[in-house]
Amino acid sequence: MTQINTKSPFTLIDSDEALAQNGAVVANPWRDLRQFTDARIGLGRAGISLPTAELLAFQLSHAQARDAVNLPLDISRLTTLLSTTSVLENLDPPLVVTSQAIDRLTYLQRPDLGRKLSEHGRNQLIDYVNRNNIPNKPYDLAIVVVDGLSSLAVQNNAQPFINELLTQLNATDTPLTLAPITLVQQGRVAIGDDIGQLLNAQIVIVLIGERPGLSSPDSLGLYMTWAPKTGLTDAYRNCISNIRPAGLPYQEAAKRTIYLIQQANKLKLTGVNLKDRTQDDVIEHQNNTKNFLIA
């Protein structure tokens, strides 16, 4: 059983462990491993059912996932955060555009509309390009921040990740020219191709809220495309998933991103032909290379 703390409706006081002394709740020996993962393991049981505390925790996670999908992105707050980030102080303020999905319901029911810029959004970018003579000075990199299926992920993780990424990029031997950050409401991954093409960027990075899981309602995804243009498929993109403090830390995600950027500039491509080898332990064998399958 679980009692509700009347002082806070969101705080649970677990009494299942006390009931375990009477045999009402059977503990699971796998429970000790839960300190290493957010996965639901070692839940125990009460008869043939879940203990009450675990059932309530599941329902809470489910509610948080649903909220993450429906919560609107606080554009003004995110714009302020990005505008006051020191590594972005020399850039123009973020550009705010929308997709062709006119509201959240349309966005969820019509993924195709989330992949395309609205006419107003396209005109905003065209006006910016014309005012700044961008066709004659292409950018090395454009960063597009999209609410996606979890605005919570974008709200919590986009600014600190961008700060870490640009801090590491500025420390490299070949700093890149960066287009103004573009913020997109009701967008999908492919909308970054339209934006990257309009801004004349060699590489576009899309930061987007991933579909919430029951243990990760705030997971940020990164999709990178070389020579973006309308109509490209996911085969032309590289992806880094689960960027958040409880997942892939900002520092490691930035390191992997920079590796992919450097390789993309070298090979002039991204996607299935560009592999992330930052985690590989390369062992070179000289004169005695063997096939481990037949050795």
Helices and strands as residue ranges (DSSP letters): E 2-4, E 12-14, H 16-20, G 29-36, H 52-70, H 75-83, G 86-88, E 95-98, H 104-109, H 111-114, H 119-131, G 134-136, E 139-146, H 151-170, E 182-185, H 191-198, E 201-209, E 220-226, G 234-236, E 237-243, H 250-267
